[in-house]
Amino acid sequence: MISFGVRLVSNAVAIWVATYLLAGISLDTDQHDTATAVLVFLGVALVFTVVNLIIKPIVMVLSLPLLILTLGIFYFVVNALMLMFTAWLSQEFGWGFEVEGFGTALLGAIVISIVNMILSVLIPDRR
C-alpha cells in the first residue's frame, strides 16, 4: 500500500506530465517562481488525491451497473469526471488549474493513470 505522501507526489508528477503533454489542461504557474509552482502542483495534487480517496469510491458504487455493462470502460469516464471536479475545486481555491472540456479530461485521466502506474512500478513497496 502506497502511503499518502508518496501518492500525493506521484499525483503531482502525473498532473505535471498531463499539463505538459495536453494543451487543454493547464495550470497557471507563469507568474510564480519554481518553488511556488511546485507548491501549486502539490496543492492541486492534494485536491486530486482527496477527491480520489473520498468521492471516487462513492461514484464507483453508484455507477457499478454502467461499469459492468461496459466491461470497465466507464471507469475512464469516472476518472475524467474526477479530474474535472478537481479542476473546479482548484479554481475555487484560486490555483488556476483548468481542464477544457470532457474529451481533454478523458485524455488527461488516461495520461495521469499511465504516469501513476509507471511511478508505482518504479517506487519500491515498503513490505
C-alpha positions as CSV (number, residue, x, y, z in Angstrom):
1,M,0.0,0.0,0.0
2,I,1.4,3.4,-1.0
3,S,1.5,6.0,1.7
4,F,-0.5,9.2,1.3
5,G,2.7,11.4,0.8
6,V,4.0,9.1,-1.9
7,R,0.6,9.1,-3.6
8,L,0.5,12.9,-3.3
9,V,3.9,13.4,-5.0
10,S,3.0,10.8,-7.6
11,N,-0.2,12.6,-8.5
12,A,1.7,15.9,-8.6
13,V,4.1,14.5,-11.1
14,A,1.3,12.9,-13.1
15,I,-0.6,16.2,-13.3
16,W,2.5,18.0,-14.4
17,V,3.0,15.5,-17.2
18,A,-0.6,15.9,-18.2
19,T,-0.3,19.7,-18.3
20,Y,3.0,19.3,-20.3
21,L,1.5,16.9,-22.9
22,L,-2.0,18.1,-23.3
23,A,-2.8,21.7,-24.5
24,G,-6.3,21.6,-22.9
25,I,-5.0,21.0,-19.4
26,S,-3.2,24.0,-17.9
27,L,-2.0,25.2,-14.5
28,D,-1.3,28.9,-14.3
29,T,2.3,29.0,-13.0
30,D,3.7,31.7,-15.2
31,Q,3.7,34.4,-12.6
32,H,5.4,32.2,-9.9
33,D,8.9,31.1,-9.2
34,T,9.8,27.4,-9.3
35,A,9.2,26.7,-5.6
36,T,5.7,28.3,-5.7
37,A,4.9,26.4,-8.9
38,V,5.8,23.1,-7.2
39,L,3.6,24.1,-4.2
40,V,0.7,24.9,-6.6
41,F,1.2,21.5,-8.3
42,L,1.3,19.8,-4.8
43,G,-1.9,21.7,-3.8
44,V,-3.8,20.6,-7.0
45,A,-2.4,17.0,-6.4
46,L,-3.7,17.2,-2.8
47,V,-7.2,18.1,-4.1
48,F,-7.0,15.3,-6.7
49,T,-5.8,12.8,-4.1
50,V,-8.6,13.7,-1.6
51,V,-11.2,13.6,-4.4
52,N,-10.0,10.1,-5.5
53,L,-10.0,8.9,-1.8
54,I,-13.4,10.2,-0.8
55,I,-15.6,11.0,-3.7
56,K,-14.5,8.4,-6.3
57,P,-15.5,5.3,-4.3
58,I,-19.0,6.7,-3.9
59,V,-19.2,7.4,-7.6
60,M,-17.9,4.0,-8.4
61,V,-20.6,2.3,-6.3
62,L,-23.3,4.4,-7.9
63,S,-22.0,3.7,-11.4
64,L,-21.5,-0.1,-10.8
65,P,-24.2,-1.1,-13.3
66,L,-22.6,1.0,-16.0
67,L,-19.2,-0.4,-15.2
68,I,-20.4,-3.9,-15.5
69,L,-22.4,-3.1,-18.7
70,T,-19.4,-1.5,-20.4
71,L,-16.9,-4.1,-19.0
72,G,-15.0,-1.4,-17.2
73,I,-14.7,1.2,-19.9
74,F,-16.9,3.5,-17.9
75,Y,-14.0,3.7,-15.4
76,F,-12.3,6.1,-17.7
77,V,-15.4,8.4,-17.7
78,V,-15.4,8.3,-13.9
79,N,-11.7,9.3,-13.9
80,A,-12.3,12.1,-16.3
81,L,-15.2,13.4,-14.1
82,M,-12.9,13.3,-11.1
83,L,-10.3,15.3,-13.0
84,M,-12.9,17.9,-14.0
85,F,-14.2,18.1,-10.4
86,T,-10.6,18.6,-9.2
87,A,-10.2,21.5,-11.8
88,W,-13.4,23.0,-10.5
89,L,-12.3,22.8,-6.9
90,S,-8.9,24.1,-7.7
91,Q,-10.5,27.1,-9.5
92,E,-12.4,27.8,-6.3
93,F,-9.1,27.9,-4.4
94,G,-7.7,30.2,-7.0
95,W,-4.9,27.9,-8.2
96,G,-5.7,28.3,-11.9
97,F,-5.9,24.6,-12.8
98,E,-8.1,24.3,-15.9
99,V,-9.4,21.4,-18.0
100,E,-11.0,22.4,-21.3
101,G,-13.9,20.0,-21.9
102,F,-14.7,16.4,-21.3
103,G,-12.5,15.0,-24.2
104,T,-9.5,16.7,-22.7
105,A,-10.4,15.4,-19.3
106,L,-10.7,11.9,-20.7
107,L,-7.2,12.1,-22.3
108,G,-5.8,13.7,-19.1
109,A,-7.2,11.0,-16.9
110,I,-5.6,8.4,-19.2
111,V,-2.2,10.2,-19.1
112,I,-2.4,10.6,-15.3
113,S,-3.3,6.9,-14.9
114,I,-0.4,5.8,-17.0
115,V,2.1,8.0,-15.2
116,N,0.8,6.8,-11.8
117,M,1.1,3.2,-13.0
118,I,4.7,3.8,-14.1
119,L,5.6,5.6,-10.9
120,S,4.1,2.8,-8.8
121,V,6.3,0.3,-10.5
122,L,9.4,2.5,-10.0
123,I,8.7,3.3,-6.3
124,P,9.5,0.3,-4.2
125,D,6.8,-1.0,-1.8
126,R,7.6,-0.9,1.9
127,R,7.0,-4.5,2.8
